[in-house]
Amino acid sequence: MTKKTIIITGASGFVGAALIKQAAKDGNRVIALKRESSDLTRIKNVKGVYLFNYETLLEKKNLQKIKSLKPDIFIHAAWQGVGGKDRNELFQITNNLPFTLDLVQLAYDVGCAHWIGIGSQAEYGNPNQKVDELFPTNPTTLYGKSKVATSWSALGLCQASGMTGSWVRLFSPYGPDDNPDWFIPYVIKELSQGRAPKLTKCEQLWDYLYIDDVATGILSVAYANAPGIFNLGSGKAVPLRKIIEIIQKLVNPKIQPQFGAIEYRPDQVMHLEADIRKIKKITGWTPQTNLKQGLEKTVQWFQHPNN
């Protein structure tokens, strides 16, 4: 594989940082775009990454610096308001959509041939079944609606600019260094501290993908120069209760989680599963880490984060 120069946004985020680490590991030259206030702890040990601030990117001298590095690919992994409490805030549309389109234009201005945006399973809404890329999008949150609107706008702008455009709909990522407030880290933390996590009945069937596989999956689209929309998940949905039981055995088998302590939301998604045949066929990518292995690595990291 010919090494590439790849621009990646979201350097402080879970997915963006994983992409930077994997792209560098693959031998590519990596340019990370960040905000002045970004916490870059997640990539502190990655060597040779070129850092640029969003705030000064439009200065001619900085654009020339990036252009001189001859970037090939632009991967946009930054997004304002990923957390549940922000899913229906107006900035999902008013901020994220125009910002993304600005980055498509930036990718074109610095000479990239391929632009990739990171979408979400939330674009499908509440399908309650396995979905492929042709399944109708029916998002129930402004987050999901903004992702759909942004995908078509960005891909349209890529086409108009003569760049290859790709949109990767990411299903539930998990792994070491994840946001501590998300579902799996929350359960690990509670059990590790001797508390019984308060949960729903955990009958939901969700598709979780280990973070290393997330990074290699997104990069497989980049390396294959593959246009269009792709689902990225494990391709298998498992009951949340099974995930809890695995974590419980790994952390503290004596503590019984409080199943049913929290009511389901009115729009609770009970079955969301990615059909990943398209990305596997076009790029050759396939997940390498099964659920048990991924949870073992995740538990180990959260219990010993500095090792």
Sequence and secondary structure as in RCSB ss.txt:
>XXXX:A:sequence
MTKKTIIITGASGFVGAALIKQAAKDGNRVIALKRESSDLTRIKNVKGVYLFNYETLLEKKNLQKIKSLKPDIFI
HAAWQGVGGKDRNELFQITNNLPFTLDLVQLAYDVGCAHWIGIGSQAEYGNPNQKVDELFPTNPTTLYGKSKVAT
SWSALGLCQASGMTGSWVRLFSPYGPDDNPDWFIPYVIKELSQGRAPKLTKCEQLWDYLYIDDVATGILSVAYAN
APGIFNLGSGKAVPLRKIIEIIQKLVNPKIQPQFGAIEYRPDQVMHLEADIRKIKKITGWTPQTNLKQGLEKTVQ
WFQHPNN
>XXXX:A:secstr
    EEEEE TTSHHHHHHHHHHHHTT EEEEEE TT   GGGTT  S EEEEGGGTTSHHHHHHHHHT   EEE
E   S  SGGGTT THHHHTHHHHHHHHHHHHHHTT SEEEEEEEGGGG S  EEE TTS    SSHHHHHHHHH
HHHHHHHHHHHT EEEEEEE EEE TT  TTSHHHHHHHHHHTT   B      EE EEEHHHHHHHHHHHHHTT
  EEEEES S  EEHHHHHHHHHHHH TT   BTTSS   TT   EEEE  HHHHHHH       HHHHHHHHHH
HHHSTT 
